[in-house]
């Protein structure tokens, strides 16, 4: 069993004793108080374990599922988020928002109280602080690009004071994430060893700073931080040998995985809340376990109801180059489901279903870690930043990175005759990131930061497979400009009761 995940079992169980409906009530009754915890290093380790446990909640459906459902690789389904018909009362957005605020609250509790504890090793104290800053920074980063800015709460506060803190701008929220990531960077080790492998590191923070600056179009800062990670190759990081190794639990916490959420497979892990079911959201409940399972890495179970299919936007003609190994690793068609014949035009994502370490026995018992930051992502962001800064001066480095990704996919190298301008490199990277990172929660924020979301979704909903009416030449669904941001949950607006302090995003 993964040791860091063992620690999170402790944190998850402890926090469950003090569950509270009001996720922003940082004065809630809790065993995490000055009197009962934060006396020594062991207490603080238990507290940070609870923060890691909440990270599992954020990425096990909740936030991560919503972001994936926005992607154009997902086929139109009976889901408001996928169809862009969601409103401020959408429960899945409320759950995502709650999950991130709980991550912030738990991080604040650690940072507020850790200096009261006695440590025999001050480095350990600083490491735990770094982990709390990392988690809070991650939450504020997701809040910034997804919701466009939220109240910046960095200390424990009484509820009466909490509801007076005005919603910050998107820029201020991004800056809070940057500040937290930088604080974490100075406190975290370059790597963890032994029983601590899987905890967040200094270079994960460098990578996240790089990602944040990419969102802000500050390519010089992005390149600076991303290069810190790239410079650790091959000692700490290198791309996985095979594409499917990026998701197989047998390769958890290896050199491709710069930062990932830890999970444990199995029935007992599920009972303790440390397994995940995100990977089953793309596994249909109607698969034929006799005929279909061999093409889905021999899963022994069907998925939950309401699962998603792969869109023609991804499986359609011309999306993948001929011979691209990632296509078959990502999806499969001609499954039987509950029919007597194979379905040629229904594609199922099998990208995440390989578990050669510990195979799950039910759809909610996956132990495969979920990546927050893959090394391939770091390198491709670095190539993109270098292209924005100086195409001519950096083209050799850019080509080296892109060709490394291509070779793993079984494709021949490309050269400057094909990528003969800054614009050509950008267009290639846009398409390449779609293929490489589909269903990983990166496509939607990528489209937003590029200013291509509306264009991509117009193309997506113009497909007959997505319900486009060829007779009237009208789409069944469409994305509006309002959808560039998610709605602030109406329950949150109502609790504040003051639009000068907490207001809704335009269009909701």
Steps between C-alpha positions, in 0.01 A plus 500: 500500500624848414626656821380854428156355432514316831560836667200646319280225641580639843427855391181403321368314804588783738335768289191286451440527873447871460313519170299818455253605233638852494827450315617856561434493873858490619378524860323164471546261794802287418761283662742723307521764772777661697403298807496153350735510204803699390694400810778312325627383162278192494191715549601723210567198278145385575367846414677519164374148429150641524591758236628228268178308565296796379713516186372150427144632524571788261628267229270202557210630283409844647721772348694275263194338346335835426809629322526184291131522411568843345747347252412454135625141515183415699191406299179688570324318780222559746710739705456874528872570534578308181217674316587847639144532632612517862376775729601636838298225669700220334580259783822372343649851491396553862672175598816602316500842664446348844778249452754770415392723789541213742854453365567869572349482847703196603818656362431819699450299818844345461673828422323682784590247767819319407732747671335413833636146477834372625728351234829324546584574137414844366538376142200276559294800612600694190420204275148473642448874457613461141245225443220716641602795282511267198146374558361846559678633193354221289149581623538872427643430155197291409269761650667774295473357150175310559288746700690821430590599853380428854544642850862458608492336840842415639434479874244342730213743550169510687201454273379856565825637359524241224188618320625859484804418285432623150551285198841574345577549134626221280844665487518525880399136534769392254750703701397322819570167330840629389583622850403165650693297243809714560470454877468128444799493263730643767389244761463171316775246424613423148375147547363270766643158566393176666166514672440863401501448124183652355506821700516828308848631413688820421502426128128432495468858621732625227281321247181646645650848495582438135141397432362804684716738299390326179140583598611861549691509167818592685721272294835617634403412858336177382815392315717586799305276738439220252870485415576427865304176462636413155854545630442209740478254210589215516594495870151574633273515196469353154213414272347155541614246243145422389193722491286256700765497775397858580176366654573140607519458878817293460675829415354717777758740648752443221689754290205604276291600802614838635196535728214256535218420739557176689241220511482137613307227320256254649185453704655590834659813352163601358342460844763737639449751219848471347416328170368692200222463245590782263646252252165323474314812387591400142417130544142423388261311725387291202826332394491126441757363742553192285538668161610854585724472805800357307515830309477702824806355672289214637292700745281270708216746554273741320510875550245710688194638324527827312853450373644689204610394153777627277396774260551500126706812567769257616433178309405665170696478180825692488532570873777247559787453259517154347699270725454706818510241779307730733178451306461132585635561850234769553182353355332193354187440290312197368396396850182299546358663813159334552448427129560197279714701260796738537443876497738659255416864571514483882846556644593432862801657670731233638791734562488465879382141540835323512589389851781247500602574859175428683188442293181648646202269546229767472458833320570702816810310615775638276846546649655674200631841598353804322757738356489867585818567304668260257857551384385489137276797581795687650708445187222595261419817695871581493508455121194722467651772719827491304306535176316806632826658614722437198404253230821538301738477792321207665378287210759225552400453865132516404543235232695275736215506752221451247685218327556321829123496547451387141749215525322363805181510296666301222521797261787624288682819590389833359737775397510870434351460152172402663524728803638798310357782711389595847139465386561151360657385827212643701237329284688172527525524880129580530414184309768287664388592852144402409615150408758456775294631794139419407282411802770625742338829593742713296313550174241744634740738680731473197222617269413786734858626535547483122174686435381206290218359714208647306652405164575143611155441644327648195688245289419227752126565503491525119557123479201281420619268777441790742143559387554753221185536288616485139155601370486826692878537536468563873678337793305329774723664760751781502750669722440862597758754612369468856632143506859623501445511875309255716206632702548595863262259679167669573514359851816704555341817364203447731714438809687827451183692416705798387579542132759766582702229677415184305355536152415266215698467179346667197231305320395271785 
